[in-house]
Amino acid sequence: MFCRAFRVRSNTAIKGSDRRKLRTDVAAAFPNLSAEQLTEFIPNKEELNVIKIYTHKGEAVTVYMNNRNPILFEVEKALYPTVYALWAYPDLLPAFSTWPPVLQKLAGGADLMLPGVIVPPSGFPQVERGMLCAVTLSGNRAPVAVSVATMSTAEMLAAGMKGKGFAVLHTYMDHLWEYGDKSYPPTLAPLVTDPAEKESADDEEEMEEKEPVSSFSTDPLQHVDISDLSLKEQDSCAILMGKEEHNENKAAETADNDNTEVQQEAEDSRTPQEQMDALLSQCFFHALKCKVKKSDLPLLTSTFLRSHMFPCCPAGQQLDIKKSSYKKFSKFLQCMQHQKILQVKELSKGVESIVEVDWKHPDIKAFTVPEGFSSASAAQNCKSEDKEQAYHAPEIIPLYGVSTKMVPLFQESGHKKGSILSSSEVRNIIVNYVKTNELVDEANKNFVKVNAILCDCLLDKSEQDEISNLKWDDLLSRCLERLQPLHQVTFFGQEPIVRKGKIEPIDITIAQRSSNKKVTIIKNLELYGLDPQSVANILQQKVQASATIAPVPGTKDRVQVQIQGNQIHHLAKMLLEEYQLPRKYIQGLEKAPKLGRKK
């Protein structure tokens, strides 16, 4: 629910009457809270804030804040605790445990599947379908996710622990957690009720005291995020996670030779997703260590993936982010940023760039280039792969958002303010609305009768007394004009991005400089996944003219390419033929010089 950024509508202090009502609702929703705990949870005098938000899907959510941390959120009159609240009251909900690598998937919006749930020796807590449940990680009782059970305990066992077990609503590391103080989960020892299990836990504790291992640090983040481990530990954990052979794991971490042998033996046992995660990590660190320079920054994330990471993929393998646990390149970079390896910023609207890299980070320094890339022949392979990994024009789809004025027309189809629709969806909704309300003109079926809602939504005030019928085409075009324009951009190998407004075209202009010299200026390349510096370098080589990068006047974070002479012919060939960009997204090609004329 909160895997993407949400929009805050209002933020106000709670009223006294609302505070009392909230305490009553909390007592009803969580009856296992004692009177003392209830008073601590919803205090009498401390400041409580009520925040109204809209999620990225347009859902209306109410969030209750205490001490600058969200403690509850309410959806359709149902109350849910946040991870901050569960860290204070870890036994508030029945808890199910999973492995640490699963957390990344949950934070990315995935639900918890039953094969990923750890079966404790004492058995599962008894829950019914639709009950609120907490999700914890192995070895730590502090919840990291809030979910709803999709089946009862008996049904889970009857299904052989297969299928979706829990619909995840909120997790540690999602945007609701980020709205608080971003603290880490506490380290809470699991409750041990079985004597044999308790004895085993004591033995393990003694072993850890005798043989301290870096991957079991007291830092709570080490227990939560596998990506914070060193590179060798990540590989070992990815191979051995889910098994109970902890002694082999420790031996692998203490002896490099043994570690290599264990990895080779377990290579076939890794799932395709785990193998893709390892390949993604390898290409990422290889690109940072060998291909990216400080002078390249800021670097478009799409350019980093296409021109730097793809060429680092070993021969015979293909890097496919959708087959990894991250699913999105932006989610992977967010994880790397969380480890402080690099910093990503949105320099242009909807376009992210890498602005800083910590080349002294231990993981970058510890990375060793694979043998196949260490020779001169490997460098040649990289060059050939650079050519293969050509630029792919993004797929651009116009979208429309339901505005306040248009809500009455779309609410019958279940849409609300902010709902995002394609043009075909808008057309289908309008056609169904007209047919459902019997508005087709019986005398001429090419016309639609204008009722009160169509009149308010589609007609100007001066037209409302004059127009009683509209042609189908006019009806649909008026509807699209009054919706909020949006567009979706899908770059090669990445998830779609939705931006506000219509996409700005690549703008090509010719400016006159001193001594009657002309210069070609190109703007908005970043919006189409093109790196301005790369375009400038290619143009400079093709036309043998000076090309530079300069800030766009009146902006702080956008740049433009400037090249001497009227180079529109060369630009047209590069953008239309080589990059396969549609002509409608390029503005200024008509300014090309006539053939035979001196440039």
Secondary structure, 3 states (H helix, E strand, C coil): CCCCCCEEEEEEECCHHHHHHHHHHHHHHCCCCCHHHHHHHCCCCCCEEEEEEECCCCCEEEEEEECCEEEEEEECCEEEECHHHHHHCCCCCCEEEECCCHHHHHHCCCCEEHHHECCCCCCCCCCCCCCEEEEEECCEEEEEEEEEECCCHHHHHHCCCCCEEEEEEEECCCHHHHCCCCCCCCCCCCCCCCHHHHHHHHHHHHHHHHCCCHHHCCCHHHHHCHHHCCHHHHHHHHHHCCCCCHHHHHHHHHCHHHHHHHHHHHHHHCCHHHHHHHHHHHHHHHHHHHCCCHHHCCEEHHHHHHHHHHHHCCCCCCCCHHHCCCCCHHHHHHHHHHCCCEEEEEEECCEEEEEEECCCCHHHHHCCCCHHHCCHHHHHHHHHHHHHCCCCCCEEEEEEECCCCCHHHHHHHCCCCCCEEEHHHHHHHHHHHHHHCCCECCCCCCEEECCHHHHHHHCCCCCCCCCCEEEHHHHHHHHHHHCEEEEEEECCCCCCEEEECCCCCEEEEEEECHHHCEEEEEECCHHHCCCHHHHHHHHHHHHCCCEEEEECCCCCCCEEEEEEECCHHHHHHHHHHHCCCCHHHEECHHHCCCCCCCC
